Amino acid sequence: MDDSEKESISKTAGVGAGMLGGAKVGQVVLPIPVVGSFAGAVLGGVVGSEVGKRVGKALINGVTAFVDTLRDDGAPRPAPPAEDEVPASPS
């Protein structure tokens, strides 16, 4: 998974979480039905998108590293071939 995919996933998660949280806060701040929820969801989505882009990629990298350590059985692994090396074909 490359950095652009991680950023996209993080941004989407941030937007969703921000909209949900913002709608709840907006309803409390502006107790007008629908208006408070909508305003809060829009503002929360914008803030959540920015926070998600910054925090999400680091969170994904940390979780991936943690899961990789759980999968490691301690056996030495061969180094992956360099990009310019072509594996020898069996004869």
N, C-alpha and C positions, 0 to 999 in steps of 0.2 A: 504494500500500500504506500503510495507516494504522498508527499506533503500536501498536494492540492486536493487529493481525496480526503485526507484527514481534516483539512480546513473546511471542506464542503460539508462533511458529516458534522463537524463541530458547530458550524454556523447554523445548520438546520436544527440541531438539538437546542442550541441557544435561543433561536427564534421561538421554538415551541414552548420551551420552559419560560421564556420571558413573556410571551403572550398570556400564558395561563396565570403566572404570578401577577403580571400587570393588570389583567382583568379583575382579579380579586382586590388588588389595592385601589384601582380606579373606581370600583363600585363603592368602596368605603369613603374615598376622598370626595367623589362626586355621586351623591346618593340618588341621582336621576336614573331611572331604569334605562338600560341599553347605552345611554350616553357615557356614563362612568366606565362601564365595562369596555366599551369600544375604545375610548380614549386611553385607558390603561393598557389595553392589549396592544394598541399601536405603539405606544411609548415603550412598553415592555419588550415588544418584538425587536425594536431598534436597539435597545440596550442589550438584550439577550444575544443578538447577532454579533455585536462587537465583543462581548465578553466570551461568547462561545468560540470565536475565531482565535482569541488569545489563550484561553485556558484549555480548550478542548484538545488541541493538538498535543499539548504536554500531557494531558490526562491519558490520551490514547497511547502515547509512547510509554508512559509509566505502566499502564495495564499490560501492554504487550510484553514489556520486559519482565514483569512479574509472572505472567503466564509462561513465558519461555523458560524461566528458572524452574517452574514447577514441572515442566515437561522434560527437563534435562535429567538424564539418568546417570550422568557422571562419566560416560564413556567418551574417549576422545573422538572427535569428528574430523574427517579429512577437510582440508581447506577447499572452498569452491574454486573451480577453474577460473582463470582470468578471462576477461571478455575477449581478448585477442587470441586465446588458445582454443584450438579445436580438439575435442577428445579423439583419441586414436580409435579407429574402427576395428572391431574384432576381425581377425582373419581366419 
